[in-house]
Amino acid sequence: MKKIFSKAQVLAIAMMAVGAAATAQDLNSAYFTQDFKYRHDLNPAFGNDQGYVAIPVLGNINAKLQGNIGVEDLLFQDPATGKYSRTFMHPDVSYDQAMAGFNSGTNKISADIGLTLISVGFKALGGYNTIEVREKTNVGVQLPYELFDFAKNLQNRNYQFGTIGVKATSFAEVALGHSRQITPNLRVGAKLKVLLGAGRAELNIEGMQANLTGNKWTLTSGEAKGEISLKGINIPNKTDEYKNGQSFQKADLGNIDVDGAGIGGFGFGLDLGAVYQIIDGLKVSAAVTDLGFINWSNNILLTQKKGQFEFDGFHDLAVKDANAAPGSTFKEQKNNYADQLTDFVSLQNQGDQGSESKTLAATANVGVEYQLPIYKPLTFGLLGQHHFNGDYSWTEGRLSANWSPLKWLNGGVNVAINNFCTSAGWVLNIHPSGFNFFIGMDHILGKTTKEFVPLSSNANLAVGMNVTF
């Protein structure tokens, strides 16, 4: 089993490396915050009272982590030291305690880390215009409950592992946006994006299972499929040998090489949005962002066909090798099991499959905002959001109270329920003439380890500084 997981870790690390040059994400807590400079990223119909120029790199920094599995589910405190140094597999951690934190279906975690390189907003051409250069990265991991159950509670029964997956996509976008008032009650906006792909990687394992019954263990590897699109990447093959002397070829994931850097894909994206004022003090809005695709210029395919590893012990071992019948020595039987295990974990490199188009992970937003008639600086908003990303999709509802006590100061607090957790968020937006500073969280940071690592997989921080005019 150790060898199996070492292979998976190598590929996962390669995928995370693709996502390391990551991107600007969006602060949902600021959807109803007036004159928040980056509301147009949530809905391109939104404009601003002020024009702005982002301070490079510092204009909009956003790091977001969300999921239904976290450090607190995998690590437990050592009573003697207070440190989270015991894994859920530690013998002093009971089965019920260890499994309580895992989702009974699929355990997921996703990460978005962001930087805005260039962003400018200004009034012209009868509306509000934006020019942006950003990077975007989505990284997701999903692990079935049965995998943790198998690791903690090894028993004589059949374990079905479902889908094991890792996915990462990273690209840069150059975007031009425009919004304008169509009627006194209707405002619309759109944003056209040119997409430059940095890299993409995905691994899925289907049908993996372990049947531990009687005196025989049978492990079924399932069918594995990995895809990597990265300019200049080379995954060499290497020759390995079975213990019985035969040789075979497999992908050498320990020696992945990238020859220089470049654009791995090219595509287009589109954001569409609208805001409609039903009556005085009541608005509805809707948007769909990241509609589009990227055509990746190369697509390296890694596959593994379903295989089995059977272990039923050592039988009829000979005492002396010189007098042993063929296949009866400990060394021969050990080598036979080793050869089965080698087949069980070997990914085959199918080479570059040529170009392939992949759709973006789109997001739909629908909002309703109500302004108190007796105190207009206070509004209440309800935002519904759905992120379309296959197995890594999620849905969220967020209720917020938004306050603008001064013309140059506003913010709000909110609560949200999504597929992963219930959370609370906040935002503060300071925008006097000449300068803008904002800070906010979609999920307030909870309990951490002594090393300040969040125990929950749900955490978020957004901060930015911009020059206004």
N, C-alpha and C positions, 0 to 999 in steps of 0.2 A: 504493500500500500504506500509506503514511503516513496518508492520510485514513481508511482502513479502521480502523487501530488507534486513531486518535484517537477515533473513535466508540465503540469498545469500551471504551476507558479511561474515557470520560465515564460510561457506564452502570455500569461496575465501581465507580467512585468513589461513585456514588449508592447502590449496594448496600452498600458498606462503611460508608457513613454510617448506614444502617439498623442495622447491627450494632455501632455504636460504643457504644451504651448497654448494655454487656454484663454478664455474669452469672457466677454462681458455678458452677464445675464441680467435679469430684470427684477426689480424690487416691487413685488406685488402689493406691499403695504402702502405704496405711494400712488396707486392707481387713481385715487380720488383726491390727491394732494395738489391743489392748484399751483401752477407755475413750478412744479417739479420738472426740471429740465428734460428728463428722460422718459416722461410719460408717453411720448410718441413711439417708444419701443414696445410698449404694451398695447397701444392703439394708435395707429398713424393719423387718426382724425384729430387727436389732441394737438393743440398749439400752446404757445406760452405768451405771457404778457411781455416778457423780455427776450431779447436776443442773447445768445451766449456763445462762448468759445471754450471748449474743454481744455484745461491744463493737461498737456500730454501725460498719459499714464495715470495721473491723479484725478482725472475728470470723473471717472466712474469705475470704482473697484468693487467687485462683488464676488464673494465666495459663498457657495451654498452646498449643503450636504443634506440629503434626506433619504429615509428608508425605514424599514421596520425591523432592522437588526443593527446593533451597535456594539461598542466596546463592552458595555455593561452586560451584554448577553454572552460574550465570549470569554471575558476575564472576570475573576472574582478576587475579593480582598483576602490577603493573608492576615489572619487575626494578629499575628505576632508583629508584623511590620506595618500594616495598614496599606500596603501597596497592592495594586491589582496585578499580582504575579502568578495567580493560579488560573489555568484555563478551565473551561467547563468540563474537561475530561479528567481533572484532578480527582483522585479517590476520595478526598475529604469533601468534595462537592457532590451532594446527593443527586440521584437521577431527576427527581421532581424539581429540585432547585435549578439544576443545569438546563432542563428543557423548558422551564417556565417562560423564558424570554424569547423563544423561537416561535415564529408564526407557523401554525399547523399546515399551511399550504406552502407558498413560495416566500422565501426570505430575500428581500431586495434592498439594494442600496445604490444611490446615484449621486454623482458629484458634478458640480459646475463651478469653475473658478474663472474669474473674468477680469479683463482689462479693456478699456476703451482707448484706442490709439489716437483717433481724431474724431471730434464731434463738434459741429457748428449748427446753430439754429438762428434764423433771422426772418423778419417779415419782408416779403416782396412778392411780386407777381400776383397780387390779389389774395394772398394767403400767408401761411407759415411754411418755411422750407427748412429742411435738414440735410446735412451732408455728414456721413459717418464712415469711419474705417474701424472695424472691430474684428475680434476673433471669437469664435464660438466652439465650445467643446462640450460634448455630453459623454459621460462615462457611466456605465451601469453594470451591475453584477447581480445575478440571481442564483440562489442555492436552495434546493428543496429541503424540507423538514427532515425527510428520511435520511439525508446524508449526516446530519448531526445526531440523529437517533442511532444510526449505525455506529458512529464513532464513540458514543457514550455508552450504549447499551447493547453490546455484542451478544446476541442470543441465537439459538437455533431456530431460525424462521426465515421467511423470504422478505427481502428489502427491495422495494421499487423506488428508484431515485428520481424519476421524473426528468425534468430538464435542468441541466446545469449550463449557465451561459455567462459570457462576458462580452460587452460591446463598447466600443469607443469610436467617436467621430470628431474630427477637428478640422475647422476651415476658417478662412478669413472672409469678411464681406465688405464690399464697398457699396454703400447705400445712398440713394437720393430719395428724399421724401417731400411730399407737398400735401397740405390740407387747406381747405377753404370752406367758407360759409356758403351754402347753396341757397337756402331760404333762411328767414329769421329763426326757424326752429331746427334746421338740419345742417349739420357739418359733416363732411366726408374727407377721407384722406387715403393716400396710398404711398407705398414705398417700394421702389424697385432696387433689387440687389444683384450685384455681380459677385459670384462665389468662387473663391480660390481654395481648392481642397488641399489641406496639409497631409492628412492621413486618415485611414479608416481601418478598423480591425474588429473581427467578431469571431467568437468561438461558441459552438453549441454542441452539447453531448446529450443525445436522446437514447432512452432505453437501457441505461446502466442499472444493473441490479446485482444483488448478492443473495444466494440461496444457501443458507447454513442449516442443513438438516442432517440428522443422523451422524454418520462418520465421514461425510463428504461435504466440502465447501466448494461451491461453484460461483465464480464471479463472472458476470457478463459485462463486457466493456461498453456496450452500446455503440452507436454510430456517431463518430465525431466529425465535425466539419468546421474548419477554420479558414477565414479569409483575411488577407492583409493587403491593403492598397497604400503604398508609400513610395514616393519617387526615389529611385535609386536603390531600393532594398534588394538584398540578395540573401536567400536562405539556402545554404549549401546542403547537399546530401552527404551522408557519411556511411561508410561500410562498417557494419557491426557483425559480430560472429555469434552464432549459437554455440552453446557448450558442446554440441555434438560435432562441431567442426564446419558446418555450413555457414555461408555468409548471406547478408541481405542489406538492402539500402533503406535508409530512413532519413527524415528531415533532421538536420543538425541545429536544433533550436538554441544550443549554447553558443553558436558562432554566427549569429545574425549580423550582417554587415549592411551599412547604408552608405552608398557612394555619393557623397555630397548631399545637397538639399535642393529642393525645387518644388514646383507646383504639381501635385499628384492628381488633381482633378479640376474641372471647370464646370460651372453651372449658373443657374439663375434662381432668384427667389423673389417673392412678392408678399407684402403685407397689405391688408385691406381693412378699413375701419369706418365706423360712422357713429355719430352722437346725435340724438334727437331729444329735444325738449318737449315733453308731452303737454305739460302745463307749467305755469310759473312755479319754480322750485322743485320740479320733478323731471329728471333726465334718465334716459336709457342709452346704453352704448354697447357696441359689439365690434369685435375684431377677430381676424384670423391672421396669424403671423407665421412666417417661415414656410409658406407654400412654395414648393420648388424642388429642385433636384441637383445633384452633382454627378457628372459623368467622370468616373475615375479611369485614368489612362491605363492602369495595370491592376490586375487582381490575382494575387498568388493564392492558390488553393491548397489546403492541407486536409487530408482525409484519413479516417481510420475506420475500417469495416468492423462490424460487430464480431467480437471474438470471445472466447471463454478461457478461464483458468480454473482447472479442477485440482483440488488437493484432497486426497483421501488417506493421507499418512504414508508411512514407509512400510513395505511389506516384504516378508521372506528375505530379509537381508542376510547375505552370506557372511560368515565369520572371517574367512580368508579369501582375499581377492584372487589368489592363484587358482583356487578351486571353485570360484564362483561361476554360476550360470550367467549368460548374457542378461544384463539389465537388473541383476540382483544385488549389486553393491550399493552402498550408501551414496557414493560419489555419482554413480550413473543415475540413480533415482533423483538425487538432488539436482543434477544437471537437466534432467527432463522437466522438472518443475520450473527451473530457471528459464528454460527455453519457452515454455508456455507463458510465463510472466513477461518475457521480452516481446512476444507477439501481442500481448494484452495492452501494452502501453506505447506502441510505435506508431507515430504519425507519418504518413507518406506524403512527400512533396510532389504535387501534381503540376507544379510550374505555373508560369504566368498564363492566365486564361484570357488575357486581352482586356479591353475596356468594358466597363459595366456601369450603368446608371442606378443611383440610389436616391430615393426621395428623402427630403428633410423631415426632421421630427417637428411637425407643426403644432401650434398651440391656438386654442380658441378661447376668447374672453368675452363674457357677457356681464355688464354692470348695470346697476340701478342706483341712482343717487337722489336722496331727498333732503331738501334744505328747510330747516325750521323757519316757519313764517314769522315767529315772534323773536327769533335771534338768528339772523342770517349768517353770521360767521361760523355757525355749527351746522354740519351736514352729516348724514348717515348714509353709508354705502354698502351694497352687497355685491360681491364679485364672485362669479362662477367661472372656473377655469378647467379646461381639459387639455392634457398634453398627449399628442398622438405619437407613440413611439413603440408600437408592437408590444412585446412582452414587458417593456419598460414604461408603458403608459401609466398616467395617474390623473386623478380628478380632485379638485379642491373647491371648497366654498369658504369665503372670507367676509366677515361682517366687521365694518369699521365705523368709528366715530372720528370725524375730521374737523379740526378747529383752525380758524384763521383770525387770531386776535388782533394782528397788525397787518398792514399791507405787505410788509416785507418778511413776515414770520408766520409759518403755519406748520401743521403736522397732524398726527393722529395716532390712535391706538386701535388694535383690531384683534379678533380671534378667528382661527381657521380650523377647519376639519378637512383632512384629506385621507388618502388611502393608507398613510403611514402612521399618523398621529393627530392629536389635537394640540394646537400651538397658539401662542400669542405673539403679536408683532407690534412694531411702532416705527414712526418716522418723524424726523425733525428737519425742516427745510428753511434755511435762512437765506434770503435773497434781496438784500438792499441793492441800491444802484452801484454797479461796478464789481460786485462779488457775489458768489453763491457758494454756500457750504451745506451739504446734507449728510445725514447719517441715519441708518435705520436697520431693522432686522425683521425678517419674515418669521423667524423663530428665535425667541429669546434663549440665549445660551444657558443651559441647565447645569447640572452637577458635572464636575470634571475630576480627572485624576490629579495627583499631586504635580504631575508634569503638565497640567493644563490641557489635557486631551479630553474632548467632550465624551462623556459616557454614552450619551444618546447619539444616534446617527442623524439627528435633525438639528442643524445649526445653520445660521446665516448672518452675514454682516455685509452691509453696503455703505460705502462712504465715497464722497467726491467733492472736488473743488473746481469751480468754473469762473471765468471772467464774464460779466454780464454787461449789456448795453441797451 
